[in-house]
Amino acid sequence: MAVDAKTRSTAGAMVCGAQRAGLVAAALLAFAAPAAATPPPADEVSVLLKGRIPVVCEFGGPQFAIVSFGADLAPGASRSLGVNVNCNVPYAVTASSRFGALVTNSRTGGPGIVTEIPYELSFAIPTTAGAPASMDGCDSAVLKSGGPGSCARASSGEGVSLNQQAAVTITLRPESGTTPRAGIYADVIVMQIVPQV
């Protein structure tokens, strides 16, 4: 069947109108549909935490003590003094002797008569490292002379000692074949604990 020009024109107009309507609808849908929202940038707050534990390294108890041998100055006689050690960092303990022995002011009275009685100093302080900070029979003469690497210094290594008890022992070691002259014998031992930080 032949289609006249008017009919073709009308059909074309209808198709164009439908296309335009479709484009308009698509544009309206695109406008109406919300775009994917971009999240805002994250915000943050930094908090610095700080604190401080002061170094504590000390002997507990009195700063001065007396250890008396009385009249028992025989070879091997010993006395002990209990000390408390509280050190929250690694440390070293040094010991020194003023005279290097128990000494008296009396003069010697002849061969084999002495006015000095040597001794040895020992202690072992428990530490968190397992091995104690110890001094094992350090001779009083060395305690007087001291020097790096001598037995007059003990170290806790990497350990610390928190309220630990230790016994400091002094044992008399007079020279064989000698007799101490009568008199009052004395010496002064100074022990220091030094933090190693």
SULNORHU-V419220 format. One record per helix or strand of 3 or more residues. SS is the DSSP state (@ for helix, = for strand). FROM is the first residue (numbers start at 1). TO is the last residue. Records with the same first field share a line. If there is no record, write none. Layout:
# SULNORHU-V419220
SS = FROM-TO, FROM-TO
This chain:
# SULNORHU-V419220
@ = 5-32, 140-145
= = 57-60, 78-87, 91-97, 119-125, 133-139, 153-155, 161-172, 189-195
